[in-house]
Amino acid sequence: MRGLKGKRCKLCRADYRSMASPLCTIRVQVDETLQQMQLGTVMRKVKSRGWKKQRYFKLQDDCMTIWYKSKKTDKTKSTFSISDIEVVREGHQSEVLQSIADEFPPERCFTIVFCGRRGNLNLIANSPEEAQVWVQGLRKLIETVTNMDQKELMDQWICDWFQKADKNKDGRMNFKEVQDLLKMMNVEMNEIHANCLFQMADKSQSGTLEGDEFVLFYKALTQRDDVLKIFQEFSKDGKKLTLLEFMDFLHEEQLETDKTEEYALERIARYEPSETAQTLHAMSIDGFLIYLCSPEGSIFNTEHRKLFQDMSQPLCHYFISSSHNTYLIEDQLRGQSSVEGYIRALKRGCRCVEVDCWDGPNNEPIVYHGHTFTSKIFFKDVVAIINKYAFKVSEFPVIISIENHCSLEQQDTMAQHLKGILGDKLLTATIDGRVPTQLPSPEELKGKILLKGKKIDDLEDCLNGRQDDSYTGEVSEDEDGTEFEEETFRNEEKRKGKKSKQHLSKELSDLIIYCKSVPFPSIKHPRSRPKVYEMSSFTEYKTRKLLKELGTEYVSQNACQLIRIYPSGLRTDSSNFNPQEMWNMGCQIVALNFQTAGVEMDLYDGLFSQNARCGYVLKPIFMRNVESKFNPEHPQGKDGYRPINLSIQVISAQQLPKVPNSKEGSIVDPLVRVEIFGVPMDQAKQETKYIDNNGFNPVWYETLTFRIHVPELALVRFVVEDYDKTSRNDFIGQYTLPFSSIKSGYRHIHLLSKDGNSIPPASLFVHIWITDDGEA
């Protein structure tokens, strides 16, 4: 290989460059606060009002891991990483700590909130000063990790592995420890080859590796021949990429023809670790690899991470991130109701949350899954949390979908809480005081909270002052409330020949402006003039039926009115349906159970990962026109129909994690599957062969090809699995993104866990080529 110097492996005849550098530790100044955390602290861990137990917490020397154990038994030991923490909340900012607020002052309490669906850790320190040590210390460490660049993350990962492999904690590793390390790192390596790398790295000839020597061993182990091959195709001398050579790579391979010399110089300055190379305006293989692993070398178009779509269209022209039974963080029969569900959803960019309201004690409405054993929370607490978190992630409007089962008195209480807590954020009138002919835009409704629910009379009557003081209306099965817990009651009422009716509070009704719930019109009796502020809600099954009955008419109606789809009440395990088929029909508010991980939520996160994760994604132009004839079952008839060819060469994977709860010493046999989700004609999947015993650096060089007929609606999901001959393959990681956000050329795909969290440095390396039928 050109450009490599150093020892040669007799087994594989490969050369290795000298790349030694100091073993990295977290780049943070260990001040007095962190020193106190490293000494350790006894605090109370709280799970409920009746469960409060002492635990000994200690920050490890790496400043990246918290270790804790039982104070009494000295046996129960657990750890969590700083990178697992999303935020630290001070005081009684969890339901658990609120329940013991009369016992412990807020100054001694704090909550550690983890990423994903992992439960919170509620702690009580022995003094306010002790609590502040941990709150401020953890926040400092979280900020440090958040600001790490790709190289720092990789260096920290190397450091973590060194500490795991160094069993006797003497700062050195012998060859036996190195062999154990290789198995821990998911790689099966020939002992002769492993020993060759060990001897090459053991510069001191001490029979052990330490510090710089371990880094050298790791760099040799992770030599990226796939990247080196690309590097040498563009490097004239095989040692560096000149400015012009790097420009050639950007233009010819990455198809980034708009990139200037100024841009290339900025990337060399940002990613090249060698000052000498930077002076020469050149990029070494190390800098080239760092660039390819950076966000700019990612498959996801960095421009789509920003707010890049037109936000001045009517609300019905957007797909809107929406949650079903938002208050639940478990199943729908016995699960826990918690305001934490609203916090998690809103922090993920969710813009439509659901609140199921029932009569509670002392005229205080409660929220829970009615007629089930789920726990109950107060409506006022839900509204307070929505008020606090509504616009932390996105400034665009939030819709509260009310499923109202309350008496008139408690409906009045709901209205009072909504107005009193939300204040000016709550939309209580049309934005111009007139009856709308089209819905306002997200831009016009910035910072506003809209209420969705049943309303007395029409909006025109409210604006003109023609309205009754009370109202009794028939509840249609097409409206919210056709959930499983209601069906038994409703069927019994039908058997008795009764009709289900509900009294509506005028005070609550007056708060419904642009989202009035109405039954969906039947095919036999369609509405003559649909009102833009009216919307219908029904289950996934009814939606599929409507598509068959209405076809293109259903898509065109969704161009002028909002519609909400939710999972069947028979999904008592909080499972989800495939949202893609609903998006194919232009349905805007497709509500899923956010608490349940799986392919459905992967698709959800994939669609809403664009446009600054603001929770609004502009629908394709052929879905925004009421005259549209688009039919997802027969897309060839749409204007501008032109299929796209997608070619994906799966080159390699890097540092894949082990399958949880796998047998000790087992190593994954990875395969990669690419799945296309879109209109029925575009649904497809292909996969590579599996690689035996190598989750560390498997190489495929296999090409998968797809033909996509409606690229504007397509999502692409990359899945890595551990192949198993006798049972179902085990999930390793995935990444899902809109087809329109894919970048061409050589790209890294940074994999996510089943919960949607990053699992650095696990990645795929691919080459993307996109053409249409008009290209050669």
Summary of the structure (lengths in Angstrom):
residues: 776
radius of gyration: 29.0
end to end distance: 34.1
largest distance: 92.8
contacts: 2480
relative contact order: 0.09
helix: 32%
strand: 25%
